[in-house]
Amino acid sequence: MNLTTTAQAIILLTSYFGKQDKDAAKPLTNAEWARFAMWLRDSKLSPADLLDN
């Protein structure tokens, strides 16, 4: 399966990977993602920009 860089960034920010640990970082909730996505848009950025050097 080929995913765009944008899709990869969104999945990394909003999904659990592996065994959940109470001390591990948690993915963004729908509300958190919505606020962050609006901030990215207002900053003229895309999720893919988070993965680019």
N, C-alpha and C positions, 0 to 999 in steps of 0.2 A: 504494500500500500504506500503510495506516495502522498505526502502531506505538504502543503505549502508551509513556508516559514511562519506565516501568520497563524495557521492552524496549529502548528507545533507549539508556538508560544502560548496560545490560548489553552491548549491541553495541559501544558506544564503548569500554568497558573491556576487551573480549575479542577484538577483531577488528583485523586489519591494514587500513589504508586507503592506497591508492595505492602508489607505489614504495617498497620497503623500503630504508632507509638504515641502515648499521651504527651510526650515531650517534643514530638516531631512537629515540623511546620505543617500547617493545615492549608488546604487549597482555599482559594477565594470563594466566598458564597456568591450566589447570583446577584445579590444587592451590592456586594463589594466589587464584583466584576463590572457591574453596570457603572458604578461611580468611577472606577479606574479606566474603563473604556472611554467614558466621557472626558476624563482628564487627558488621556492619550490624544483623543480627537482635538480637544481644545489646544493642545500643545503641538498639533500638526505632526503627530507621531502615529505609528501603527504598532500592533503587537510584534510584528516582525523586527522592528527597530530594536526591541529589547534583546534580540539574539545576534544582531549584527555588531561587529567590532568597529 
